[in-house]
C-alpha cells in the first residue's frame, strides 16, 4: 500500500536513479513522489522529497527556474515545520544549483552570506562548510584572492580540516571549485592536478556527484587544454572519454549539456572550417539556456581559436567574453582578460 512515508522512499529512489545516470526514470519516480506529497498533504515530508528530486533529476531535466523555486520552497517549509537539517541542505543545494546555472555572483554572494549565518545559528556545520567552500570560490572569481595561492589562509584551513576529518564531500567541492577557477584563469597544470585530487575523493564516495554535467564539462576542457599544451596522448584519450559521457547526457534529454558537448567538439575539431560553426552553435545554445558563464567561456575559446588562426574576428569574440564575464560578476576574470589579451 501507499502511505505518507512512501513519498520519501520514492524521493530517495529518484535521487539514487539520478546518481546512476538513469535520468528519465529518476524524473518519473520523482514526479510520483511530488504528486504523493501533494495528494496526501504530507508537508512534513516535503523538504526531504523536494531536496531529493530537485537537486537530482529535476535539475537536469526541468530547468533552472523550477529547480531553484522548489529548492527554496523546500527550505521555507523546512524552517516552518522545524526540519532544520533538510532546510539548510536545501539552502546549500539552492546555492550550488545557482552557481551551476550561472546566476549573478554578486547575488549569490549575498545569499550565501545570509544562509551561512543561519547555518551557524542552528549549528548546521555540514552545509555551513559546504557553503563556505562555495563562497570562497565566488570571491576568487569576483575579486580574489585565488583559491590556489598560499596567502589564502582561510581556504587552506578549510581544506586542511576536510582532509583531517576525512570529510570527503567537502574535499570534493573544494577541489571541484579549485579546478574550475584554475581553468578559467588559464592555469591548466594546476587545474589538471585538482581534477586528479577530486577523482581521488570520488573513489571514497558511495556515489559520484555529477553537478549537472559541470564537473565532466570542465574536466574535458582541462584535458583538451593539456593535450594542446603537452602533446601527451593520455590527455587526448581522457578528453575523448569525456565527450562520450557528454553525448550520453545530451541524448538523455539533459538540456544543460548540449552546448557543453558542442564546445568540447569544437575544441577537438581538426577541420578549422568546421570548428567555428560549432563554436557558434555552442555560444547560441548557451545563450538560449541563459547560462551566461558558459556562454562567456565558449566565446573566449572561440576567440582563442580565431587568434591561433590569425583571424581578425578574435577581438570581437574576446570583447563578447569580456562583457559576459562582467555580466556574470567575475570581475577578477575581466581584469585577467584585459591584461592577458590585446583586444
N, C-alpha and C positions, 0 to 999 in steps of 0.2 A: 504494500500500500504506500500511499504518499502522505507524508506528514510535514510539519514545518521544518524539521531538520533536513528533509530531503533537498531543499533548495541549497543548503550549504554543501551537501555532498555533491550535488550537480555542479555547483560553482567550482569546487576544488577539482572535480574531474575535468571540467573545461580548462582550467589552468594547467593541469597535467598534460592534457592533449596538446595544448599550445606549446608547451616546452618540448614536446616530441615532434613539433612542426606539423601537426595534423590540424591546420588552421580552420578548415571548413567544418570539420567535425566538432572542433572546440567551440566554434562560433555557434553552431546549432545547439549544443548542450548548454552553453552559456545563456543563450536566449531562453531556453526552457527554465533555467534557474531563475532568471529575472522575472519571467512570467509567473512562476510559482510564488515568488516573494510578493508580487502584486496581488495575485489571486487570494492568497492566504492572509494578506495584510501582515506579513511576518517582518515587521520593521526591525525587530531585534536582531535579525539575521542579515538585514540589508547591507551594512557596512562591509562585512566579510565577503558576501556574494558579489557586490559591486567591485570590490578590490580584486577578487579573483578573475572576474570576467573582463573588466575594463582596463586592467593592467596586463591582460593577456590577449585573447583573440580579438576583442573589440578594438584594441589599439592598433592592430594590424589591418583590420578589415573595415571598421566603421568610421574611421577618420578622426581628426583632431578635435573638432567641436564637440561631438557627442562624448568622446572619451574623457575629455577634460571636465565637461559639465557633470558627468556621472561620478567621476572620482571626487569632485568637490561635494557632490550630494552625499556620497558615502562618508566623507569627512564630517559634514554638517550633522547628519543623522547620528553618527558615532558619538559626537560630542554631546548631542541632546540626550541620548539614552545611556550615556556612561560607558560606552565601549571605546575607551580612550586608546587602547592599543591599535585597534583597526582604524580608528580615526586618524591617528598620527602616521600610520603606514600608508593610508590613503593620501594624506597630505604629501608625503615624500613621493609617492607614485605620481601624483599630480605634477609635482615639480620636475621629476625626471622625464615624464612624458612631454612636458612643456619644453624642456631642453631639446629632446629628440625632435620635436616638431618645429624648433627654431623660433620660439617666441622671443620677444624683446628681452635681451639680457638685463636691461635696466628694470623692467617689470619683474623679471624672475628674481633678481637680487633682492628687491623689496619684499616679495612674497616669501622667499627662503628665510629671510631675517625674521619675519613675523612668525612663521611656523616653527622655526627653531627655538624661539623664545617660549612658545607653548610647549614644545617637546621637553625643554629643560624644566619648565614649571611642573609638568606632570611626570617628570622623571622617566621619560621615554628615551633612553640613551641610544638604543639601536637606530631608530630613524633619525635621531639628532646627529649622530656621527655620519650617517649616510648623507644627510642634508649638508653637513659641514663640508664633506668632500666635494659635493656639487657646488657649494658656494665658493670654495677656493678656485674651482675650475672657471666659474663665471668671472670672478675677479681677474684671473690670469688673462682672460680674453678681453676684458674691458680696459684694465689699466695696469695690471701686473700686481705683484711680481709673478714671474713664471713659476709653474709648478716644479720645474726641473732644476732650479738654481738652489745652491746650498743655503743662500740667505733666507729662503722661505722656511723659517724655523717652525712655524705653526703647522704647515703642511707636512714637513718632515716628521714632526712629533706624532701627527695623526697616523701616518704610515707606520711608524715605529710601534705605535700602540696596536695597530691592526695585526702586525706580524707577531708581536709578543703574546697577544691574546688569541692568536690563531683565528682572528675574525676574517674569514675567507670572503664573505660578501663585500665587506668594507675594502679589503685589499683589491678585490676585483674592480670595484668602482674607481678607486684611486688610480690604478694602472690604466683603466679604460680612459679616464679623463686625461691622464698624462700623455697617452698615445695620441689622442685627438689634438691636444694643444701642440705637441711636438710636430705633428704632421702639418698643421695649419701654418706654423712658423718655419717650415722647411727644414726641420731638424730630423732628417729621415733615419739616421742611425739610432738616435735616441728613441724615436717612435717605434722602430723595429724591436728594440730592446724592451720597451714597455709592452708590446704585443706578446713577446715571449714570456715575460713575467706574469702577464694576465692569464695566459694559457696555462701556466703552472698552477695558478689559483683555480682555474676551471677544472683541473684534474681532481681537485679535492671537493668539488661541488657535486651534489646529487643530480643536479640538472644545470644546463648551461643557460645563462641569461642572454637572451637573443637581442634585446634592446631594439626591437622593431627593424632589425637588419643593419642598424647603425654600426655595430661592432664589426661585422663582416665587411661592410662598405669601406670603413676606414682601414681595416686590415688590407683589403685589396689595393687601395690607393697607396698605402705604405709599401706593400710588396712590389708594386709596379715602379714606384719611385726608386726603390733599392735595386731592382733589376736594371733600370736605366742607368743608375749610378755605378754599379759594380760589375755588371755583365755576368753575375753569378747565376747559373741556371736554376738554383734552388728557389730564387725569388720568383722567377717566371712560372715555375711549377705551382708554387703557393698561390700566385695570382690567378692562374687558370682554375685552380680548385675553388677559389672564392667566386669566380664568375659562374661556375656551375651551380654553386649554392644560391647565388642571387637569381639565377634563372629559375630555380625551383621555387623561390619565394615569389617571384613575379608571376609564375604560372598558377600559383595558388590564390591569386586574386588579392595579394597584399599591395595595395595601391601606392604605398610609400617606397616601393622598391624598383619600379620601372625606370625611373630616371637614374637611380643608383647603378643599375645594370648597364644602362646606356653609357654613363660616364666611364665606367670601367672598360667597356668595349671600345669606346673612343680612345682611351689611353693605351689600349693594346693594339689598336688598328695599325697595320703596316702600310696600308694604302693612304697616303696623305690626302688624296682626293675624296675618299670616303669619310675620313676622320672628322672633318669639320662639320659635315652634315649630322653626324652622330652627336657631336658636342652640342650643336644647336637644338637637337631634339631633347637631349638631357636637360638643357637650360630651360626650354619651353615647358616641359612636363613638371620640373621642379617649381617653376613659376605658377603653373596651373594649380598645383597642390599647395601653394603658399608656403613652401619650405625655403625661406629666404637664405638661410645659412648654406644650404646645399646648392642653391642657385648661385650663390657667391663663389663657392668652391669650383663649381663647373665652369663658371665664367673665367676664373683665374687659370684653370687648367687649359681652357681653350686659348687664352691669351699666351700662355707658355708655349703651346703648340705652334701658334702663329709666329711667335718670336723666334723659335728654333728654325722655322722655315723662311725667315726673312720677310714675313708678310706685314705690311704697314698697318693692317687692321688690329694688330696686337694691342696698340694703345687704347683703342676703342673698348676692347674687352677687359683690359685692366681697369679702365675707368668704370665700367659696369660693376666689376668685382668690388672696387673701392666703395661705390655707392651702396651696394648690397651689404657689405660688411658693416658699413656705417648704420644702415637701417636695422641690422641685427643688434647692434650695440657693441660690436667688437672693436672698440676704439684703438686698442693696442695693435690689433692686426692692421687697421687702417694706416697707422703710423709706419708699421713694418713694411707695408706695401709701397708707401710713398718713398721710403728710404731705400728700398731694395730695387725697385723697378722704375726706370725713367719713362713715365707716361704722362 
